Amino acid sequence: MFSYLIHNVILLLSLNIFSAVRASPCVAMDIDFNLLVFGLDGKDYNAGPQNSWTSSTPATDISTSGRPPFDGSTTSCYLSQFDNAIYALSADSSKPTAVYIYDATAKSWSTQSVDNSVGFDPSNFVAILDHDTDVFYALSKGELFSLDMKDLKSAQSSSLPWNDVGKTGFSTANYEPVMALAQNHIHFLDVSGLSAGQAFIFVIHFSFFQPTAQSYPSQSGSDFPLQHGQTASFFQKQGVQQEFAFIPDDGSTTYVVNVETNSTQALPGPATKDPNARYFAGITSLVQLDSQGNVAFLPYTQGDVSANSKATWSKVTSLPTGKTTGGIAGSPNGTSTSVSGTGTPKNSGSTTGAASQATGSGANGSSSGAMGRATSVSIAVVLGMAVVVALL
């Protein structure tokens, strides 16, 4: 009987180790472009406007009841600008199809049930939220799906359905989706058959794929490469997004694509080279949330090529550093170099000009944060229990 009890304790502790690894925070902004980070060490934060991100004043803890656990495999957050609402997809592993809605005005959460009978896979997708229609478009296993959020600020009683839009206008064999939104068009990058600096386009309002690729040549340097990466669309004070950022997985460069001028700017890549980082763009900044929960930003001035060419990435020092309760789910080792800054951060020990260097990230790397401590303690307990059982 005692052996059976110990066996169950070991099993529970082992499960706890693996659950600790599956934290999956996300980053977003509200309509005033206050920086919001959800699921950071089990809490949610509002870091305020951009001029406060390098302040010594800690970000505000906005954690409240009804929030998701942020433990999904593909958690992502989106701003519905007309509604001042944040939609979180795949934020709850126990409810993988649900959409969690954060009303940024009321500061409250609700859970929207979703009908997934058409076959959308919540564990395998990349999505954008269209600005004008408030409709999600997601590519999942080669099929394009849509989900109309109906400008919801809180969940309604009836389920919302995913709809099957159809096949793409290009081959999706072995394709890892790279999708970006601008001018109510979805841009598909890194598609087989494209050249560097090109994208296939889906026109949302007419629901069709353009028959030929669109080129976005670089204003200086090389065109954005045929490489998997992450994207984020820059908001406007009014109207639809006109530009999006593309960060290849190698983090070498930040490419900003302007669909009005059909051109691309090549800007510095983020200091943390992390293929599993999350990104979000406001009006005047691009924000990175890396696999260890560290947040950095690149100032950006739309239309000012000269100012943007001189911009550098800075650490957001008002947020807790490197806390994801085990690192973002599924993230591999990331590499990190020092982050140039222009402010004078105090609460993380960094100085003007450069932030302290971060080391180790992901499921296979070492960590000095919550995961490293929690996991090492749990392993020690498990090993101790195993010795006890062996002696029985």
C-alpha positions as CSV (number, residue, x, y, z in Angstrom):
1,M,0.0,0.0,0.0
2,F,2.8,2.4,0.9
3,S,4.7,1.5,-2.3
4,Y,1.5,2.3,-4.3
5,L,1.2,5.6,-2.6
6,I,4.8,6.6,-3.3
7,H,4.4,5.5,-6.9
8,N,1.5,7.9,-7.3
9,V,3.4,10.7,-5.7
10,I,6.3,10.2,-8.1
11,L,3.9,10.2,-11.0
12,L,2.3,13.4,-10.0
13,L,5.6,15.1,-9.4
14,S,6.8,13.9,-12.8
15,L,3.7,15.4,-14.4
16,N,4.4,18.6,-12.6
17,I,7.8,18.8,-14.2
18,F,6.4,18.6,-17.6
19,S,3.5,21.0,-17.0
20,A,6.0,23.5,-15.8
21,V,7.7,23.4,-19.2
22,R,4.4,24.3,-21.0
23,A,4.0,27.9,-20.1
24,S,3.0,29.9,-23.2
25,P,2.7,33.6,-22.6
26,C,1.8,36.1,-25.3
27,V,2.1,39.8,-25.9
28,A,-0.4,42.4,-27.2
29,M,-1.4,46.1,-26.8
30,D,-4.7,47.8,-26.1
31,I,-6.2,50.7,-28.2
32,D,-4.1,53.2,-26.3
33,F,-1.0,51.0,-27.1
34,N,-0.3,50.2,-23.6
35,L,1.9,47.1,-23.6
36,L,0.2,44.0,-22.2
37,V,1.9,40.7,-21.5
38,F,-0.2,37.7,-20.5
39,G,0.9,34.5,-18.7
40,L,4.3,35.8,-17.5
41,D,5.1,33.6,-14.5
42,G,1.4,32.9,-14.2
43,K,0.5,36.6,-14.1
44,D,-0.7,39.3,-16.5
45,Y,0.9,42.8,-16.8
46,N,0.2,46.2,-18.2
47,A,3.5,48.0,-18.8
48,G,1.8,51.2,-19.9
49,P,2.8,53.4,-22.9
50,Q,6.1,53.2,-24.7
51,N,7.8,56.0,-22.7
52,S,7.4,54.0,-19.5
53,W,8.8,50.7,-20.7
54,T,12.4,51.4,-19.6
55,S,11.2,52.9,-16.3
56,S,12.2,51.7,-12.9
57,T,8.5,51.7,-12.0
58,P,7.2,48.1,-12.1
59,A,4.4,47.2,-14.6
60,T,0.9,46.9,-13.2
61,D,-0.3,43.4,-12.3
62,I,-3.7,43.0,-14.1
63,S,-4.3,39.3,-13.3
64,T,-7.9,38.7,-12.6
65,S,-10.4,35.8,-12.5
66,G,-11.5,34.1,-15.7
67,R,-8.1,34.4,-17.3
68,P,-6.8,31.4,-19.3
69,P,-3.8,29.4,-18.0
70,F,-1.7,30.2,-21.0
71,D,-0.5,26.7,-21.4
72,G,-1.5,26.0,-25.0
73,S,1.0,24.8,-27.7
74,T,0.3,27.7,-30.1
75,T,-0.9,30.5,-27.8
76,S,-1.3,33.8,-29.7
77,C,-3.0,37.2,-28.8
78,Y,-4.6,39.7,-31.1
79,L,-6.0,43.2,-30.7
80,S,-9.5,44.0,-32.0
81,Q,-8.9,47.7,-32.4
82,F,-12.5,48.8,-32.8
83,D,-13.5,47.0,-29.6
84,N,-10.5,47.4,-27.4
85,A,-10.5,43.7,-26.9
86,I,-7.7,41.1,-26.9
87,Y,-8.5,37.7,-28.3
88,A,-6.3,34.8,-27.1
89,L,-6.2,31.6,-29.2
90,S,-5.0,28.2,-28.0
91,A,-4.5,29.7,-24.5
92,D,-5.9,26.8,-22.5
93,S,-4.8,23.2,-23.2
94,S,-8.0,21.9,-21.5
95,K,-10.2,24.0,-23.9
96,P,-8.0,24.1,-27.1
97,T,-10.8,25.5,-29.4
98,A,-12.0,28.2,-27.0
99,V,-11.3,31.9,-27.6
100,Y,-10.6,33.9,-24.4
101,I,-11.6,37.5,-24.6
102,Y,-10.0,40.2,-22.5
103,D,-12.1,43.4,-22.4
104,A,-9.3,46.0,-22.0
105,T,-11.7,48.7,-20.9
106,A,-13.5,46.6,-18.3
107,K,-10.4,44.7,-17.5
108,S,-12.3,41.4,-17.4
109,W,-12.0,38.0,-19.1
110,S,-14.7,35.7,-20.7
111,T,-14.5,32.5,-22.6
112,Q,-16.1,32.1,-26.0
113,S,-17.0,28.6,-27.1
114,V,-16.2,27.6,-30.7
115,D,-17.7,25.0,-33.0
116,N,-14.8,23.2,-34.7
117,S,-16.8,20.7,-36.7
118,V,-15.1,21.7,-40.0
119,G,-11.7,20.3,-38.9
120,F,-9.6,23.3,-37.9
121,D,-6.7,22.0,-35.8
122,P,-6.0,24.3,-32.8
123,S,-2.7,22.6,-32.3
124,N,-1.4,23.3,-35.8
125,F,-2.2,26.8,-37.2
126,V,-1.0,30.3,-37.9
127,A,-3.7,33.1,-37.9
128,I,-4.3,36.8,-38.5
129,L,-7.2,38.9,-37.3
130,D,-8.5,41.2,-40.0
131,H,-8.8,44.8,-38.9
132,D,-12.0,45.8,-40.5
133,T,-14.1,42.7,-40.4
134,D,-12.9,41.3,-37.0
135,V,-12.6,37.9,-38.7
136,F,-9.8,35.4,-38.0
137,Y,-8.2,33.7,-41.0
138,A,-6.0,30.7,-40.1
139,L,-4.0,28.3,-42.2
140,S,-4.2,24.8,-40.6
141,K,-2.7,21.8,-42.3
142,G,-2.9,23.4,-45.8
143,E,-6.5,24.5,-45.5
144,L,-7.7,28.1,-44.9
145,F,-10.3,28.7,-42.2
146,S,-12.2,31.7,-40.9
147,L,-13.8,32.6,-37.6
148,D,-16.0,35.7,-37.3
149,M,-15.5,37.3,-33.8
150,K,-18.5,39.7,-34.4
151,D,-16.8,42.6,-32.6
152,L,-17.3,40.8,-29.3
153,K,-15.9,42.4,-26.1
154,S,-17.2,39.6,-24.0
155,A,-18.3,36.0,-24.8
156,Q,-21.8,35.3,-26.1
157,S,-23.9,32.3,-25.0
158,S,-23.9,30.6,-28.4
159,S,-20.8,29.1,-30.1
160,L,-19.0,30.8,-32.9
161,P,-18.2,28.5,-35.9
162,W,-14.9,28.0,-37.7
163,N,-15.6,28.0,-41.5
164,D,-13.7,26.2,-44.2
165,V,-12.6,28.9,-46.7
166,G,-10.9,26.4,-48.9
167,K,-7.5,25.5,-50.4
168,T,-4.8,28.0,-50.9
169,G,-3.8,29.3,-54.3
170,F,-0.4,27.7,-53.9
171,S,1.1,24.3,-52.8
172,T,1.2,23.9,-49.1
173,A,3.2,20.6,-49.1
174,N,5.8,20.9,-46.3
175,Y,4.8,24.5,-45.8
176,E,5.2,26.1,-42.4
177,P,2.9,29.1,-42.6
178,V,4.3,32.6,-42.5
179,M,1.3,35.0,-42.6
180,A,1.1,38.8,-42.3
181,L,-1.8,41.3,-42.6
182,A,-1.7,44.6,-44.4
183,Q,-4.5,46.5,-46.3
184,N,-7.0,43.7,-45.6
185,H,-4.7,41.4,-47.5
186,I,-3.0,38.3,-46.1
187,H,0.5,38.0,-47.2
188,F,2.0,34.5,-47.4
189,L,5.8,34.5,-47.2
190,D,8.4,31.7,-47.6
191,V,6.2,29.8,-50.1
192,S,7.9,27.3,-52.5
193,G,8.3,28.9,-55.9
194,L,8.7,32.4,-54.7
195,S,11.8,34.5,-55.0
196,A,13.3,36.6,-52.2
197,G,11.2,39.7,-51.4
198,Q,8.0,38.1,-52.8
199,A,4.6,37.1,-51.2
200,F,1.4,35.4,-52.3
201,I,-1.7,37.5,-51.4
202,F,-5.2,36.5,-50.3
203,V,-7.6,39.4,-50.8
204,I,-9.9,39.2,-47.8
205,H,-12.9,41.3,-48.9
206,F,-13.2,39.4,-52.2
207,S,-12.0,36.0,-50.8
208,F,-9.6,35.1,-53.5
209,F,-5.9,34.5,-54.1
210,Q,-4.1,36.8,-56.5
211,P,-2.8,34.7,-59.4
212,T,0.7,36.1,-59.3
213,A,3.1,36.9,-56.5
214,Q,3.8,40.5,-55.4
215,S,7.3,41.8,-55.0
216,Y,8.5,44.1,-52.2
217,P,12.1,45.1,-53.2
218,S,14.4,46.4,-50.5
219,Q,15.2,50.1,-50.4
220,S,18.7,49.2,-49.2
221,G,20.5,45.9,-48.8
222,S,19.0,42.5,-49.7
223,D,15.4,41.5,-50.0
224,F,13.7,39.5,-47.3
225,P,14.7,35.9,-47.6
226,L,12.8,32.7,-48.3
227,Q,13.0,31.6,-44.7
228,H,10.5,30.8,-42.0
229,G,9.9,33.5,-39.5
230,Q,7.5,35.6,-37.5
231,T,5.4,38.6,-38.4
232,A,3.6,41.6,-36.8
233,S,1.5,44.3,-38.4
234,F,1.9,47.9,-37.5
235,F,-1.3,49.6,-36.4
236,Q,-2.5,53.0,-37.5
237,K,-4.3,55.5,-35.3
238,Q,-7.1,55.1,-37.8
239,G,-7.6,52.8,-40.7
240,V,-6.0,49.5,-41.7
241,Q,-2.4,48.4,-41.3
242,Q,-0.2,49.4,-44.2
243,E,3.1,47.8,-43.0
244,F,4.2,44.6,-41.4
245,A,7.4,43.4,-39.9
246,F,9.0,40.1,-40.8
247,I,11.7,38.6,-38.6
248,P,13.4,35.4,-40.0
249,D,14.0,32.6,-37.6
250,D,17.7,33.4,-37.5
251,G,16.9,36.9,-36.2
252,S,19.5,38.4,-38.5
253,T,17.4,41.3,-39.7
254,T,14.0,43.0,-39.1
255,Y,12.3,43.6,-42.4
256,V,9.5,46.1,-42.6
257,V,7.3,45.7,-45.7
258,N,5.2,48.6,-46.9
259,V,2.3,47.5,-49.1
260,E,1.5,51.0,-50.2
261,T,4.9,51.7,-51.8
262,N,5.7,48.0,-52.4
263,S,9.0,48.3,-50.7
264,T,11.0,46.9,-47.8
265,Q,13.2,48.5,-45.1
266,A,16.0,46.3,-43.6
267,L,16.4,47.2,-39.8
268,P,18.5,45.6,-37.0
269,G,17.4,42.2,-36.0
270,P,16.4,41.5,-32.3
271,A,19.2,41.0,-29.9
272,T,17.7,37.6,-28.8
273,K,17.9,35.2,-31.7
274,D,14.9,33.1,-30.9
275,P,12.8,31.3,-33.6
276,N,10.0,30.8,-31.0
277,A,9.7,34.4,-29.9
278,R,6.3,36.2,-30.1
279,Y,6.0,39.6,-31.7
280,F,3.5,42.5,-31.6
281,A,3.6,45.9,-33.3
282,G,1.8,49.1,-32.2
283,I,2.1,52.4,-34.1
284,T,5.6,53.3,-33.0
285,S,7.2,50.1,-31.9
286,L,7.8,46.4,-32.5
287,V,7.9,44.2,-29.4
288,Q,9.5,40.8,-28.9
289,L,8.6,38.4,-26.2
290,D,11.3,35.7,-26.2
291,S,11.2,32.1,-25.0
292,Q,12.3,32.9,-21.5
293,G,9.8,35.7,-21.0
294,N,12.2,38.6,-21.6
295,V,10.6,41.5,-23.5
296,A,12.4,44.0,-25.8
297,F,11.2,46.6,-28.3
298,L,12.4,48.4,-31.4
299,P,11.2,52.0,-31.8
300,Y,9.7,52.6,-35.2
301,T,8.5,55.8,-37.0
302,Q,6.3,55.0,-40.0
303,G,7.5,56.8,-43.1
304,D,10.9,57.9,-41.6
305,V,13.5,55.8,-43.2
306,S,16.4,57.8,-41.7
307,A,15.2,57.5,-38.1
308,N,14.4,53.9,-38.4
309,S,17.8,53.0,-39.8
310,K,19.3,54.4,-36.5
311,A,16.9,52.6,-34.2
312,T,18.1,50.0,-31.7
313,W,16.4,47.3,-29.7
314,S,15.9,48.0,-26.0
315,K,14.9,45.9,-23.0
316,V,11.5,46.5,-21.4
317,T,12.8,46.8,-17.8
318,S,9.5,47.5,-16.1
319,L,8.4,43.9,-16.6
320,P,9.6,40.9,-14.6
321,T,12.7,39.4,-16.2
322,G,12.9,35.9,-17.6
323,K,9.8,34.5,-15.9
324,T,7.6,32.1,-17.9
325,T,7.2,29.3,-15.3
326,G,9.4,27.1,-17.4
327,G,9.9,28.8,-20.7
328,I,7.5,29.1,-23.6
329,A,6.0,25.7,-24.7
330,G,7.9,23.9,-27.4
331,S,10.7,26.5,-27.6
332,P,14.2,25.3,-28.4
333,N,17.4,26.9,-27.2
334,G,17.7,30.5,-28.0
335,T,20.8,32.6,-28.3
336,S,21.1,36.1,-26.9
337,T,23.4,39.0,-27.0
338,S,23.3,42.3,-25.1
339,V,20.4,44.6,-25.9
340,S,21.3,48.2,-26.7
341,G,19.2,50.7,-24.9
342,T,18.7,54.4,-24.6
343,G,17.0,54.6,-21.2
344,T,18.4,54.0,-17.8
345,P,16.8,50.8,-16.5
346,K,17.3,50.3,-12.8
347,N,15.3,47.3,-11.6
348,S,17.2,44.7,-13.6
349,G,20.7,45.9,-12.9
350,S,21.4,47.0,-16.5
351,T,23.0,50.3,-17.4
352,T,22.5,53.0,-20.1
353,G,23.7,51.8,-23.5
354,A,23.4,48.1,-22.9
355,A,21.3,45.7,-21.0
356,S,22.8,42.7,-19.2
357,Q,23.4,39.6,-21.3
358,A,20.9,36.7,-21.1
359,T,22.0,33.1,-21.4
360,G,20.2,29.8,-21.9
361,S,16.7,29.3,-23.0
362,G,14.2,26.7,-24.0
363,A,13.4,23.2,-23.0
364,N,16.9,21.9,-23.6
365,G,18.9,24.7,-22.2
366,S,19.8,25.8,-18.7
367,S,17.7,28.4,-16.9
368,S,18.2,30.6,-13.9
369,G,14.5,31.4,-13.7
370,A,11.5,29.6,-12.3
371,M,11.8,26.6,-14.5
372,G,15.4,25.8,-13.4
373,R,14.6,26.1,-9.7
374,A,11.2,24.3,-9.8
375,T,12.4,21.5,-12.0
376,S,15.6,20.9,-10.0
377,V,13.6,20.7,-6.8
378,S,11.0,18.4,-8.3
379,I,13.7,16.1,-9.8
380,A,15.4,15.9,-6.4
381,V,12.2,15.0,-4.7
382,V,11.4,12.4,-7.4
383,L,14.8,10.8,-7.1
384,G,14.5,10.7,-3.3
385,M,11.1,9.0,-3.5
386,A,12.5,6.5,-6.0
387,V,15.3,5.6,-3.6
388,V,12.6,5.0,-0.9
389,V,10.6,2.8,-3.1
390,A,13.7,0.8,-4.1
391,L,14.4,0.2,-0.4
392,L,10.9,-1.1,0.3
